[in-house]
Amino acid sequence: MSKESSFQHNLIFEIKERLPGSYVLKNDAGYLQGVPDLLVLYEDKWATLECKRDAKASHRPNQDYHVDKMNKMSFSRFIFPENKEEVLDEMVSALRPCR
């Protein structure tokens, strides 16, 4: 298992722990090139995450476009081990209703 796929695998479990009842779906880059790796559905909100093995990993064509566009619609980020806690905290805040 590559470093990125291992990171993504563990990330899915952590998202489900932080957002119980959420769906975390893996997108098919072969269907829409550059679309973020993960779609997170929680109650009536959603987010996308593009997983990278580290902060210096290159971006594939169209990834910046899709992450920026989806962030304007809801919430979308590049996520890697170095920024994981910050991004997950921001995502949880964006998806959870104020209680």
C-alpha positions as CSV (number, residue, x, y, z in Angstrom):
1,M,0.0,0.0,0.0
2,S,1.5,3.4,-1.0
3,K,1.9,6.1,1.5
4,E,-1.0,8.1,0.0
5,S,-3.4,5.1,-0.1
6,S,-2.5,4.2,3.5
7,F,-3.1,7.8,4.5
8,Q,-6.4,7.9,2.7
9,H,-7.5,4.6,4.2
10,N,-6.8,5.8,7.8
11,L,-8.3,9.2,7.1
12,I,-11.7,7.6,6.1
13,F,-11.8,5.9,9.5
14,E,-11.0,9.1,11.3
15,I,-13.6,11.1,9.5
16,K,-16.2,8.5,10.4
17,E,-15.2,8.7,14.0
18,R,-15.4,12.5,14.0
19,L,-18.7,12.6,12.1
20,P,-20.7,9.6,13.2
21,G,-23.3,8.5,10.6
22,S,-21.4,10.2,7.8
23,Y,-20.8,8.6,4.4
24,V,-17.3,8.8,3.0
25,L,-17.2,7.9,-0.7
26,K,-14.1,7.4,-2.9
27,N,-14.4,9.2,-6.2
28,D,-13.2,7.7,-9.5
29,A,-10.6,10.0,-11.1
30,G,-11.0,8.0,-14.3
31,Y,-14.6,9.3,-14.6
32,L,-13.8,13.0,-14.0
33,Q,-10.1,13.7,-14.1
34,G,-8.9,15.8,-11.2
35,V,-12.0,15.4,-9.0
36,P,-11.1,15.2,-5.3
37,D,-10.5,11.7,-3.9
38,L,-13.2,11.7,-1.2
39,L,-16.7,12.9,-0.9
40,V,-18.0,13.3,2.7
41,L,-21.8,13.4,3.2
42,Y,-23.0,14.5,6.6
43,E,-26.6,15.2,7.4
44,D,-27.5,17.9,4.8
45,K,-24.0,19.0,4.0
46,W,-21.0,17.8,2.0
47,A,-17.3,18.2,1.6
48,T,-14.5,16.9,-0.7
49,L,-10.9,16.1,0.2
50,E,-8.0,15.6,-2.2
51,C,-5.5,13.3,-0.4
52,K,-1.7,13.8,-0.9
53,R,1.1,11.8,0.6
54,D,2.8,15.0,1.8
55,A,2.8,18.8,1.6
56,K,5.2,18.7,-1.4
57,A,3.3,16.2,-3.5
58,S,2.5,17.5,-7.0
59,H,-1.0,18.4,-8.1
60,R,-2.5,16.6,-11.1
61,P,-4.1,18.5,-13.9
62,N,-7.5,20.1,-12.9
63,Q,-7.1,19.2,-9.2
64,D,-6.7,22.9,-8.1
65,Y,-9.7,23.8,-10.3
66,H,-12.0,21.2,-8.8
67,V,-10.9,21.9,-5.2
68,D,-11.4,25.6,-5.6
69,K,-14.8,25.3,-7.3
70,M,-16.1,22.8,-4.8
71,N,-14.8,24.9,-1.9
72,K,-16.9,27.8,-3.2
73,M,-20.0,25.4,-3.3
74,S,-19.4,23.9,0.2
75,F,-16.0,22.8,1.6
76,S,-13.0,21.3,-0.2
77,R,-9.3,21.1,0.7
78,F,-6.1,19.3,-0.2
79,I,-5.2,17.2,2.9
80,F,-1.9,15.6,3.8
81,P,-0.3,14.4,7.0
82,E,1.1,17.8,7.8
83,N,-2.2,19.6,7.7
84,K,-4.6,16.8,8.6
85,E,-5.7,18.0,12.0
86,E,-6.3,21.6,10.8
87,V,-8.3,20.5,7.8
88,L,-10.4,17.9,9.7
89,D,-11.2,20.5,12.4
90,E,-12.3,23.0,9.7
91,M,-14.3,20.4,7.9
92,V,-16.1,19.2,11.1
93,S,-16.9,22.9,11.9
94,A,-18.3,23.5,8.4
95,L,-20.4,20.3,8.4
96,R,-21.8,20.2,11.9
97,P,-24.7,22.5,12.7
98,C,-24.2,24.8,15.6
99,R,-25.4,23.1,18.7
